[in-house]
């Protein structure tokens, strides 16, 4: 009971933060690419007066 080591250390919190941060960054990159493709498709439809859409 003198040395209670049941709590998480700063290193464990940093590891969790790195994993969560990486997942958020990957999701942002993927979502950004999907949005860019959708915008390009919409721009193509507008430029061709909707002939190919």
ChimeraX commands (.cxc) that place a marker at each C-alpha (Angstrom):
marker #1 position 0.00,0.00,0.00 radius 0.5
marker #1 position 2.96,2.31,0.36 radius 0.5
marker #1 position 3.74,2.25,-3.37 radius 0.5
marker #1 position 0.45,2.27,-5.24 radius 0.5
marker #1 position 1.30,1.99,-8.97 radius 0.5
marker #1 position -2.21,1.40,-10.25 radius 0.5
marker #1 position -2.56,4.79,-11.96 radius 0.5
marker #1 position -1.47,5.54,-15.51 radius 0.5
marker #1 position 1.84,7.28,-15.96 radius 0.5
marker #1 position 2.58,10.24,-18.19 radius 0.5
marker #1 position 4.18,7.94,-20.76 radius 0.5
marker #1 position 0.98,5.93,-21.08 radius 0.5
marker #1 position -1.07,9.09,-21.56 radius 0.5
marker #1 position 1.40,10.27,-24.20 radius 0.5
marker #1 position 1.08,6.95,-26.05 radius 0.5
marker #1 position -2.71,7.15,-26.02 radius 0.5
marker #1 position -2.55,10.76,-27.23 radius 0.5
marker #1 position -0.21,9.77,-30.08 radius 0.5
marker #1 position -2.52,6.95,-31.20 radius 0.5
marker #1 position -5.63,9.12,-31.07 radius 0.5
marker #1 position -3.84,11.98,-32.81 radius 0.5
marker #1 position -2.65,9.68,-35.59 radius 0.5
marker #1 position -6.16,8.35,-36.12 radius 0.5
marker #1 position -7.56,11.88,-36.33 radius 0.5
marker #1 position -4.86,12.93,-38.80 radius 0.5
marker #1 position -5.47,9.88,-41.00 radius 0.5
marker #1 position -9.22,10.51,-40.97 radius 0.5
marker #1 position -8.69,14.18,-41.87 radius 0.5
marker #1 position -6.43,13.30,-44.81 radius 0.5
marker #1 position -8.87,10.68,-46.10 radius 0.5
marker #1 position -11.87,12.95,-45.68 radius 0.5
marker #1 position -10.02,15.84,-47.32 radius 0.5
marker #1 position -9.29,13.71,-50.37 radius 0.5
marker #1 position -12.91,12.63,-50.65 radius 0.5
marker #1 position -14.13,16.22,-50.40 radius 0.5
marker #1 position -11.60,17.35,-53.01 radius 0.5
marker #1 position -12.81,14.65,-55.41 radius 0.5
marker #1 position -16.43,15.63,-54.85 radius 0.5
marker #1 position -15.64,19.30,-55.50 radius 0.5
marker #1 position -13.76,18.45,-58.69 radius 0.5
marker #1 position -16.68,16.34,-59.91 radius 0.5
marker #1 position -19.09,19.17,-59.18 radius 0.5
marker #1 position -16.83,21.66,-60.97 radius 0.5
marker #1 position -16.69,19.36,-63.99 radius 0.5
marker #1 position -20.49,19.17,-64.11 radius 0.5
marker #1 position -20.78,22.95,-63.92 radius 0.5
marker #1 position -18.10,23.51,-66.60 radius 0.5
marker #1 position -19.80,21.15,-69.07 radius 0.5
marker #1 position -23.32,22.49,-68.41 radius 0.5
marker #1 position -24.33,19.16,-66.88 radius 0.5
marker #1 position -23.93,17.22,-70.16 radius 0.5
marker #1 position -21.85,14.40,-68.61 radius 0.5
marker #1 position -23.36,14.28,-65.13 radius 0.5
marker link #1:1,2 radius 0.2
marker link #1:2,3 radius 0.2
marker link #1:3,4 radius 0.2
marker link #1:4,5 radius 0.2
marker link #1:5,6 radius 0.2
marker link #1:6,7 radius 0.2
marker link #1:7,8 radius 0.2
marker link #1:8,9 radius 0.2
marker link #1:9,10 radius 0.2
marker link #1:10,11 radius 0.2
marker link #1:11,12 radius 0.2
marker link #1:12,13 radius 0.2
marker link #1:13,14 radius 0.2
marker link #1:14,15 radius 0.2
marker link #1:15,16 radius 0.2
marker link #1:16,17 radius 0.2
marker link #1:17,18 radius 0.2
marker link #1:18,19 radius 0.2
marker link #1:19,20 radius 0.2
marker link #1:20,21 radius 0.2
marker link #1:21,22 radius 0.2
marker link #1:22,23 radius 0.2
marker link #1:23,24 radius 0.2
marker link #1:24,25 radius 0.2
marker link #1:25,26 radius 0.2
marker link #1:26,27 radius 0.2
marker link #1:27,28 radius 0.2
marker link #1:28,29 radius 0.2
marker link #1:29,30 radius 0.2
marker link #1:30,31 radius 0.2
marker link #1:31,32 radius 0.2
marker link #1:32,33 radius 0.2
marker link #1:33,34 radius 0.2
marker link #1:34,35 radius 0.2
marker link #1:35,36 radius 0.2
marker link #1:36,37 radius 0.2
marker link #1:37,38 radius 0.2
marker link #1:38,39 radius 0.2
marker link #1:39,40 radius 0.2
marker link #1:40,41 radius 0.2
marker link #1:41,42 radius 0.2
marker link #1:42,43 radius 0.2
marker link #1:43,44 radius 0.2
marker link #1:44,45 radius 0.2
marker link #1:45,46 radius 0.2
marker link #1:46,47 radius 0.2
marker link #1:47,48 radius 0.2
marker link #1:48,49 radius 0.2
marker link #1:49,50 radius 0.2
marker link #1:50,51 radius 0.2
marker link #1:51,52 radius 0.2
marker link #1:52,53 radius 0.2
view
